[in-house]
Amino acid sequence: MIVIGVDPHKSTHTATAVDQLTHADRGSLRIEARLAEYQRMLVWAKQWPQRQWAIENAEGLGHHLAQWLLARGETVVDVPTTATARVRQLSRGARRKNDRIDAAAAACVAALQGDARPVTPESHVDALGLLDGRRMNLTQNRTRTINQLHALLRELLAGGVPTDLTAAKAAAAVRGLRPASTPERVRLQLCRELIADVRRLDQQLTDNRAEATRLLDEHGTRLREIHGVGPVLAARILGRTGHVSRFATSAAYATYNGSAPVEVASAEHQCHRLNRYGDRRLNSALHTIAIVQVRMPECAGRRYYDRKIADGKTPRAALRSLKRHLSNQLWRTMIADEHHRHNKPDDQSPTAA
């Protein structure tokens, strides 16, 4: 088996073929990041019928190449940049670094089956991840625009306006104002432009939510049946999680989203501390769901929270326990959804009918 490691850059890609058993360098090729060059690299790789591609940062600079190879039936694994750095550091000449060495390091990591993970074709979850990223940018832009609008209105109106400002409230506040000077006229003009920007951003956020809802309906997930999970959070959870089958257990998923506590052991005692690692946006979604469920008296999450309080936990510790409990529930739901989608074609086949 030959492992072809790839060190991708924006304009060029370097591929190095490494024997899986001996880690011997069998050859290298440097191409430009163009479709014609992709084809040339694939023709070069066909001299090894049994091959596997190991692309460094396949979710980043190597994303386009990885998806292109998958579409042509190739086997591709993703190797994180931290793993290739460790291989270079432990090898001879650790201070040396070039594209060929990086590509060989990626191949060695894949051959040793260390941190490499299989790359899968894009699906609904990738589209939901794109929508979630776009929504975050839109929300940040809207917050920044609202803050600018607040600052201008404080200079136009005595005391400004209430904090829960919307485009309609801002338009009502500036309606009827007559600027008495050139600076006030410019401020009023900027306020009207910012109000138009807020309305545009509100419409884009509405469209984003509608598109996420449509994709969730097509995806067939039951995440929205969990209390506190709406279309926005469901899109974030699926988009940030990706293919949930890559997490073998609920504990692995809890480590990924940062809800699993970190064990701290010493010679005298053993305890756990708060995990500040993991995907923080996914952890934020878990926190939002937990807060919503704690505020619902008839919810199962509130009953779980009350049991932890009765056991002597502080409110913060009980909330962290609830987040871990919700992480397990989300993992089980997504695993069940994935199994249901895989089994659905068989259930609807003529033989099964």
Phi, psi and omega in degrees: 000131178254131176254123181258105177276141182234127173256102186271144171230175184295320185252340182222156174229139177242126180246137178229127179270128183232136176290132185294329183273314185261347184061025178282141180284118181261359180143161182218154181216136178244127183231164172273155183280072177223155183298320179298323178287327173304315181296322179295321179292323179293321177297319177298322183285341184289354175290347175244098183301322178262102185218160176216141181261132176239106185255126177287128180057058182290347176266358181243250182295334180267010186297312184296316180295318181298315179292325178295318179292320178299322180295341180254019173081014180276155176265123187231136173237153180259131179242121179292153182295329179295327180290317178294327177296321179294322179296317179296321183292326182273349181270172178291144181067051189296337182279349180282145179203122170210178185296322181293319179294320178296319179295319178295324178296319177298319179294321180295319178299316179294322181294324179280353180056049180272265184264003181287146177225148182296144175263134181246156176299153181292150183215198181300324183295327177292320176296321178293325176296321177296317179296321179294318177297320177295320180295322178298317179295318179296319180296318178296319178296320179294318178298317179295321179293318178297321179296319177296322179294319177301315183297319180290321181290331175295331179275341179265328185238142177294121180083356180068212182231164179301160185291328181280066186276136174234172179297321180293318179294321179293319178296321177293327182290324182269352180293129180090356178289138178240106182295137181263351181213171180297316177301321179293324178295320178293319178300317180295321178295318179294324177299317180295323177293319180292324176298319177296322178295319180296317179298320179295317179294322177298319179293321178294322177294322177296316179296322179298317179295320180295319179293321177297320178297319180296318180291324177294322177296319178291324181291331177075037180272153177253018179298325183289352174282347178280135180300131178093355181253110175254190181300321183293312180290324178297319177296320179293317182297312181292319181294320180281331180283321185076217179280110188293341180294346178287349175260112187293327183224167176294331178294321177296321178292322178295325176293321181294319183269002174080013179268350177275127180292155180267126181282130179239120183235143175222185182290337186258322184211169181225131182211184179232148177234166183295135179273113179258015179256196181082181180286111187286329178290324175291322177295323177296322177296319177298319179297318179297316179297318181297317180296319179296316182291326178296329181276000179252106186301326184269006185275148178296327178296323178293321178295321177296317179298316180296323178296320179293322176295319179295333178282357177103005179284151174287161179304321179293317179294322177295322179293322178294322176296321178295322178297320178294321177298318179292324177300316177297320180294318178297317180298314180297320180295314181292323177296317179296320178298319181294318178296322180295319179293323180289327182271346185297316178300323179293323181292331183263006181286156180301326181294317180293326179291000000 
